[in-house]
Amino acid sequence: MTGCCAAVSLLLCASTTMAQQCPGVGDCRKPHAEPGCVMPECCTLVCEANPLCCDFSWDQACADLALKLCEGINCPAEGECGASHASPGCDQFPCCDFICAIDGWCCSVTWDEACANEAARMCGVSACTIAIPSDAIAELEPCYEHFNDGCSKAPFATRAVLFGNAYAGKFATDAPRDTDWMSLGGGNAGDEVRVQLASEFPWEFQIVKGSCEGPLEVPILAHGGPCGDAVTLVFTVPTGEWYAVLTGGVETRTFREAFTCDEVDPLAPPPKEPPEPSPYGLRYWLRFTHHLAADLDGDGRVDAADLSILLNAWGSNGRLGDLDGNGWVDAADLTALLNAWSL
Amino acid sequence: MELPTRKILQRSSMHGALARLLVTLSLLFTLVTVAHADEPLVFAQPVFDLMPAGVGPAMLRARDLDGDGFLDLVVPARSVDGTSVVLRGVGDGHFVIWQELAVGNFSDWAELEDFDGDAIVDILFGVRGDPSQLALFKGGEGGIFRDTSIRVELGRDNSSLTSGDFDGDGDRDVAATNYLGASVDVLWNSGDGHFTRSARLDVARWTGAIAYPRQIEACDVDGDKDLDLLVVLTGSGRLALLRNDGSGSFAKSREWQVPQIGDERPGFATMALADLDADGDMDVLGTALLLATVQKSIAFMNDGTGEFARRIVLEGTPLGYAFSVCLGDFDHDGDLDAAQGAALPGLVVPLRNTGGSATPILLADQFLGIGQLPRYLIAIDVDNDCDLDIVGCDAPVQAVFTAINLTPQLDGCSPRTGLLPPVGVKARTANARAQTAISAIDHNEDGVRSAADIALELQAERKR
């Protein structure tokens, strides 16, 4: 009875020590005087196998165990998360762990420019829920389907969109990753088009020009998100066949993993172990409008609100209100605004 | 299109028997056609030279490095200890191991040029691995290479290189494909073999699939006297063009899809560049890997401005999966012939151009049985008889092979008349090593298992 109680208390003692020492300090793969090591997951694995590593010191036997048990665990590691370096992982555990879940390369091969860019864009940015405008037209494509993936998926199909309407959609990286292709009706080559866009994930907006057979090119590529207020992009409608494409990515890389569809495909239900949830939400909305230079508040109309903004900037050399680009907000700009007045 | 897995496995199991049958038929065919000395292309059965154990050759560069008058080979390779090799040509179609170079990891590509400005050729390896990098080996007297320790980091998983003076400053710059990164790195040479990355350019950024750029070549496709970049996108089945503005800066990628053949889009693994229609500009001949029919070739015809809207489907190998290609005038009749390599069973098929210069029409004259996967082919004169022979490498078999050209030449060039021993002891040893199966995985993650996935599977061979 006594022996049993002693064993139980030793076990409790060991498990308490482990909880206290993980994460500790020092590289898990190198011996050091202190108990525990800096990588929480690795520390726990090693101390489960050899509690002495968390009780006394992280000696050579602990380091050897780490090399054996912790393959692929690289957070935290040497090197700043915001800068590329040759070794995998980076020095801030939450950031390292988060980025490696999105981009496995960063913890298995090297913390390259793409990893650093992803860290700069996403570490510390919490997931959010955006407000979809009440008039937004829903995308009739569950995120496990591919009804509007353009040249990405045969047969070719796009989502027809019109000026003025808001459209809601979703992105997911379940293979093949989702690319929402939109055909904008009513735009002529040379027109300036304004896009309002908000998203729960880091978005990538492309203008793709040409036909699927080729030549196909991407003259316009922009990035933003996740979360925050809707941003406004302005682009010029190219000549010939073109499409607007919305997908997920950052400047250095398109996303191909981690943004798991949150709807269940009845024909392919998830396995018993459901996939890891996406680190961010999957929803976005956007609205195309004709770009009016005099629409200073971006509401799609030139009206009293814009006149007020211009008069407020009167006489200044700021860019807002300087419609003719002469460097000053003056009578010529007022004339241009009145000429563009929305009825 | 769903991949007929069972059919492929059956094909795989039949390879040995088919290969033996083909070797026999081809030898008979060779003897008959040589006797007639007529137009068909005639090559001796390939002879094999084994690489060091564990070294799978990935591609070939040829030059007479030791000044003995015979072409030698630089062979980047996939080996667990990171060894690539230099082979010395002995002039009869065989090559012997000469130098083993510790590149550090798998290498799929090498460029053989003077990169440091000392008028001696150097080797620049593209090293796959963790991380990918350029590795410069400096050329010295007698063709001996030594490691300079110059390493330049590349993007995710280098698969090929090309070199040329992109910025017009008189030295050789480099462009590299990042296979997993779906991008191209452009690196400027400072003149002494030190490289600085000037740009990383996306390819097929719009696609839901993974583009997997596998091969890059530099050439002036739009006639503006600077070197543009052409890229094979094996994952998305496209040819990409990056135009040089003359200063070494490149425009965004412009891409053409491989044409549909029957009910399927072919897999596109390899290209060779040449002026196929003799109109003064550079065209592209690519491999067309098909599941449903015999293999084909695809000619992307340049209109002179760098537009490749006109694509022609030409003949390929009758068996296996088309994976490699080279071009050369094998009969000295003034137009370009081709040779296509196919995997499973390993075949090389010389393709005679019967259409002349204006409109190429390729015709298979002969089937040359090799081991398993002819990853890369070149057309060079290994025996100094003034015609072009076919040299290739077979990674799974860990050998290079040579098919000596026996075709009567139309310009008085005298080819060898004696046949080389058809298949030597070394070749049998090599063939015995050819034992792998092919699986059907959606490698490019486009949602279907198709010919592109087979091309990617073959590319990944020995990376498993």
Interface residues (C-beta under 8 A of the other chain):
Chain A: A86 W105 V109 T110 D112 E113 A114 H146 D149 G150 C151 S152 K153 A175 P176 R177 D178 T179 E204 Q206 V208 C212 E213 G214 P215 L216 E217 V218 P219 L221 V245 T247 R253 T254 R256
Chain B: D130 P131 E153 G155 R156 L180 G181 A182 R200 D202 R205 W206 T207 G208 A209 I210 R238 L239 L241 K252 S253 R254 E255 W256 Q257 P259 E307 F308 A309 D442 E445 D446 G447
